[in-house]
Amino acid sequence: MNFRLRDIPDSVEEFTGFYKGNDLLGGDLLGYGSMNHFHATGHAAVRNIRLPTQEEHGKTPAAEHLLRSKKIEAWLNDYTPIATPNEDVTVQFDSDSRHILFAADIWYSVKKHWVLELQRLIRARRAVPPTR
């Protein structure tokens, strides 16, 4: 199953795969090579994000502490996957910034899909003729 784990089928439109080096629990084979990368088996849009090695495997989603800093909150809101390298975050902040890359990418995806779904709703409502 380890060799099929990172195959993303066409039933998925968009997928972001997170991995970190030297993570035995994540099955990344000690963080070496492209075996960490997720791949589309067809047309799914797949992105890979390497999280900092020092992050703890089971605690990465714990990110509430990030909102205690206005600088970090601004960085999270400005994050775009294209502009931000998929490497260890080297930006210095005035407080604890553990898990920032994971939180930033999740927040970016949530905002993106809120907008896409709102656009679909608007288009659907425009396509239905008004009732009297």
Rosetta silent file (secondary structure, phi, psi, omega in degrees, C-alpha in Angstrom):
SEQUENCE: MNFRLRDIPDSVEEFTGFYKGNDLLGGDLLGYGSMNHFHATGHAAVRNIRLPTQEEHGKTPAAEHLLRSKKIEAWLNDYTPIATPNEDVTVQFDSDSRHILFAADIWYSVKKHWVLELQRLIRARRAVPPTR
SCORE:     score description
SCORE:     0.000 S_00000001
   1 L     0.000  -27.838 -178.056    0.000    0.000    0.000 S_00000001
   2 L   -56.814  -33.551 -177.834    2.936    2.333    0.630 S_00000001
   3 L   -82.377  -15.554  177.753    3.574    2.671   -3.115 S_00000001
   4 L   -99.771  -12.660 -175.263   -0.098    3.489   -3.874 S_00000001
   5 L   -54.720  -36.188 -174.201   -0.563    5.882   -0.950 S_00000001
   6 L  -100.223   12.314  174.732    0.499    8.925   -2.951 S_00000001
   7 E   -88.292  118.452 -176.941   -1.476    8.155   -6.139 S_00000001
   8 E  -102.734  118.005 -174.817   -4.330   10.664   -6.428 S_00000001
   9 L   -77.699  169.245  179.355   -7.229    9.407   -8.617 S_00000001
  10 L   -67.820  -13.647  176.824   -9.382   11.388  -11.066 S_00000001
  11 L   -69.735   -8.684  178.129  -12.265   11.394   -8.584 S_00000001
  12 L  -105.443  129.579  177.559  -10.292   14.198   -6.892 S_00000001
  13 L   -80.365  -45.854 -174.897  -10.275   17.653   -8.530 S_00000001
  14 E  -143.765  137.930 -176.661   -7.550   19.243   -6.430 S_00000001
  15 E  -144.712  135.675  172.716   -5.220   17.803   -3.794 S_00000001
  16 E  -116.080  121.605  179.086   -2.441   19.196   -1.627 S_00000001
  17 E  -102.105  126.648  177.830   -0.072   16.625   -0.172 S_00000001
  18 E  -104.628  139.013  175.285    1.952   17.548    2.886 S_00000001
  19 E  -149.863  162.148  174.999    5.082   15.685    3.881 S_00000001
  20 E  -140.530  153.138 -178.766    8.169   16.283    5.964 S_00000001
  21 L   -70.292  151.722  175.982   11.600   14.786    5.957 S_00000001
  22 L    57.791   36.429 -179.248   12.629   12.063    8.372 S_00000001
  23 L  -106.688   95.209  179.981    9.044   11.275    9.359 S_00000001
  24 L   -64.323  -35.545 -179.564    8.808    7.563   10.051 S_00000001
  25 L   -67.427  -31.019 -178.711    5.129    7.843   11.036 S_00000001
  26 L   -82.832   -3.373  177.950    4.250    9.502    7.735 S_00000001
  27 L    68.193   33.232 -177.274    5.798    6.687    5.740 S_00000001
  28 L   -92.737   14.081  178.221    8.135    8.954    3.813 S_00000001
  29 H    53.353   48.667  177.006   11.005    6.484    3.863 S_00000001
  30 H    68.132   17.888  171.837   13.207    8.791    5.962 S_00000001
  31 H    82.398   17.533 -176.148   12.593   11.852    3.800 S_00000001
  32 L  -103.825  136.153  169.532   14.639   10.924    0.774 S_00000001
  33 H    72.137 -173.961 -175.232   13.800   11.478   -2.870 S_00000001
  34 H   -78.791    2.168  177.818   10.591   11.918   -4.809 S_00000001
  35 H   -65.163  -14.970  177.196    8.900    9.023   -3.011 S_00000001
  36 H   -78.055  -19.678 -171.258    7.432   11.736   -0.758 S_00000001
  37 L   -82.193  140.514  174.838    5.559   13.368   -3.640 S_00000001
  38 L   -86.458  144.462 -176.826    1.896   12.825   -4.411 S_00000001
  39 E  -132.751  141.700  174.186    1.053   12.246   -8.098 S_00000001
  40 E   -76.567  137.077  174.631   -2.133   12.457  -10.124 S_00000001
  41 L   -84.090   -9.303  179.721   -3.057    9.192  -11.835 S_00000001
  42 L  -151.231 -108.352 -171.769   -4.944   11.288  -14.393 S_00000001
  43 L  -107.949    4.481 -179.523   -6.138   14.894  -14.403 S_00000001
  44 L   -63.195  142.211  175.305   -6.273   15.873  -10.721 S_00000001
  45 E   -84.335  115.039 -174.631   -4.407   19.067   -9.809 S_00000001
  46 E  -120.400  130.425  173.864   -1.815   17.931   -7.255 S_00000001
  47 E  -120.355  148.164  177.044    0.561   20.088   -5.221 S_00000001
  48 E  -117.617  132.906  178.106    3.244   18.881   -2.813 S_00000001
  49 E  -126.791  123.083  177.089    4.325   20.876    0.216 S_00000001
  50 E   -89.549  117.874  177.951    7.326   19.927    2.295 S_00000001
  51 E   -83.487  155.506  178.807    6.792   20.934    5.904 S_00000001
  52 L   -57.370  139.293 -176.544    9.730   21.849    8.123 S_00000001
  53 L   -59.617  -33.230 -176.281   11.474   18.768    9.487 S_00000001
  54 L   -73.920   -8.565  178.839   11.275   19.978   13.099 S_00000001
  55 L   -68.442  142.387  179.107    7.454   19.909   13.118 S_00000001
  56 L   -81.679  135.544 -173.311    5.959   17.131   15.209 S_00000001
  57 H   -51.683  -51.174 -174.126    3.979   14.625   13.145 S_00000001
  58 H   -88.942   -3.222 -175.632    0.735   14.649   15.123 S_00000001
  59 H  -110.269    1.917 -177.010    0.750   18.303   16.191 S_00000001
  60 L   -56.109  -41.033  179.990    1.019   20.100   12.848 S_00000001
  61 L   -69.417  -12.095  179.585   -2.680   21.121   12.729 S_00000001
  62 L   -73.604  101.262 -172.130   -2.385   22.827   16.139 S_00000001
  63 L  -135.115    9.666 -177.927   -2.139   26.422   14.965 S_00000001
  64 H   -58.351  -33.945 -178.737   -4.371   28.578   17.184 S_00000001
  65 H   -60.603  -22.298 -177.860   -1.286   30.207   18.718 S_00000001
  66 H   -65.258  -27.933 -176.820   -0.471   31.797   15.346 S_00000001
  67 H   -80.149    1.317  177.039   -3.371   34.250   15.681 S_00000001
  68 H   -81.027  -10.406 -178.787   -1.833   35.865   18.763 S_00000001
  69 L  -116.979  127.264  178.538    0.546   37.844   16.544 S_00000001
  70 H   -67.161  -34.498  178.331   -0.668   40.524   14.109 S_00000001
  71 H   -64.898  -43.327  179.299    2.476   40.038   11.977 S_00000001
  72 H   -67.683  -41.818  178.573    1.822   36.319   11.656 S_00000001
  73 H   -59.828  -42.552  177.622   -1.870   36.890   10.960 S_00000001
  74 H   -64.332  -41.300  179.019   -0.961   39.316    8.155 S_00000001
  75 H   -63.035  -42.199  178.435    1.552   36.829    6.738 S_00000001
  76 H   -61.099  -42.910 -179.230   -1.088   34.073    6.789 S_00000001
  77 H   -69.357  -28.650 -179.110   -3.590   36.291    4.964 S_00000001
  78 H   -89.540  -10.089 -175.769   -1.007   37.310    2.334 S_00000001
  79 L   -60.879  134.401  167.302    0.327   33.792    1.707 S_00000001
  80 L  -133.578  138.653 -178.035    0.063   32.360   -1.794 S_00000001
  81 L   -58.856  -30.871 -177.980    1.549   28.975   -2.680 S_00000001
  82 L   -72.499  -42.196 -176.467    3.233   30.403   -5.778 S_00000001
  83 L   -79.403  -20.894 -176.652    4.960   33.282   -3.985 S_00000001
  84 L  -106.417  122.859 -178.858    5.999   31.250   -0.958 S_00000001
  85 L   -65.102  149.462  177.594    8.588   28.516   -1.472 S_00000001
  86 L   -85.920   57.185 -179.583    7.732   24.981   -0.375 S_00000001
  87 L  -131.153 -178.976  176.024   10.715   24.910    1.925 S_00000001
  88 L   -59.472  133.667 -179.818   11.313   25.566    5.585 S_00000001
  89 L   -71.742  125.376 -177.375    9.869   28.983    6.402 S_00000001
  90 L  -108.099    2.644  178.711   12.753   31.327    7.186 S_00000001
  91 L   -69.762  136.677  179.639   10.738   34.457    7.990 S_00000001
  92 L   -95.443  135.725 -179.954   11.296   35.652   11.552 S_00000001
  93 L  -122.723  167.994 -177.901    8.291   36.606   13.665 S_00000001
  94 L   -82.875   -0.514  179.258    7.768   38.206   17.055 S_00000001
  95 L  -153.905 -176.025 -176.410    6.221   35.054   18.523 S_00000001
  96 L   -56.632  120.576 -178.758    5.849   31.304   18.117 S_00000001
  97 L  -117.548   22.631  176.441    5.434   30.449   14.414 S_00000001
  98 L   -56.884  141.982  175.539    5.361   26.640   14.610 S_00000001
  99 L    70.176   16.611 -173.582    3.095   25.056   11.981 S_00000001
 100 H   -67.253  -38.773 -177.806    2.822   28.303    9.995 S_00000001
 101 H   -66.450  -43.541  177.495    3.312   26.787    6.541 S_00000001
 102 H   -60.953  -48.919 -179.004    0.621   24.150    7.074 S_00000001
 103 H   -62.065  -41.866 -178.911   -1.813   26.727    8.508 S_00000001
 104 H   -63.917  -43.007 -178.269   -1.103   29.216    5.713 S_00000001
 105 H   -70.337  -38.584  176.538   -1.712   26.708    2.959 S_00000001
 106 H   -63.650  -45.411 -179.690   -4.907   25.382    4.540 S_00000001
 107 H   -62.983  -40.518  176.728   -6.218   28.949    5.041 S_00000001
 108 H   -59.248  -45.476 -179.294   -5.353   29.807    1.424 S_00000001
 109 H   -65.906  -40.367  178.557   -7.286   26.751    0.195 S_00000001
 110 H   -60.981  -48.235 -179.841  -10.310   27.502    2.393 S_00000001
 111 H   -61.698  -43.481 -179.745  -10.518   31.079    1.087 S_00000001
 112 H   -59.639  -46.404 -176.097  -10.061   29.933   -2.506 S_00000001
 113 H   -76.228  -26.791  170.468  -12.826   27.344   -2.317 S_00000001
 114 H   -59.611  -47.308 -178.890  -15.224   29.698   -0.524 S_00000001
 115 H   -65.439  -44.463  179.402  -14.884   32.056   -3.485 S_00000001
 116 H   -60.667  -42.340  179.405  -15.217   29.268   -6.070 S_00000001
 117 H   -69.053  -36.416  176.055  -18.385   27.941   -4.435 S_00000001
 118 H   -64.613  -40.968  176.621  -19.853   31.428   -4.174 S_00000001
 119 H   -61.583  -42.172  177.702  -19.157   31.948   -7.889 S_00000001
 120 H   -61.891  -41.520  178.503  -20.914   28.654   -8.689 S_00000001
 121 H   -62.894  -45.805  179.779  -23.918   29.722   -6.624 S_00000001
 122 H   -61.297  -45.602  178.815  -24.128   33.110   -8.376 S_00000001
 123 H   -62.400  -40.964 -179.993  -23.880   31.473  -11.818 S_00000001
 124 H   -64.814  -41.970  179.315  -26.538   28.911  -10.897 S_00000001
 125 H   -67.249  -35.454  178.480  -28.939   31.602   -9.681 S_00000001
 126 H   -70.357  -27.452 -177.860  -28.391   33.658  -12.832 S_00000001
 127 H   -78.054  -19.768 -179.523  -29.138   30.625  -14.991 S_00000001
 128 L   -91.275  125.390  178.542  -32.578   30.067  -13.427 S_00000001
 129 L   -65.023  143.561 -179.182  -35.272   32.412  -14.803 S_00000001
 130 L   -64.899  145.419  178.068  -36.984   34.493  -12.120 S_00000001
 131 L   -97.143  154.203 -179.204  -40.384   33.265  -10.928 S_00000001
 132 L  -100.817    0.000    0.000  -43.408   35.521  -10.570 S_00000001
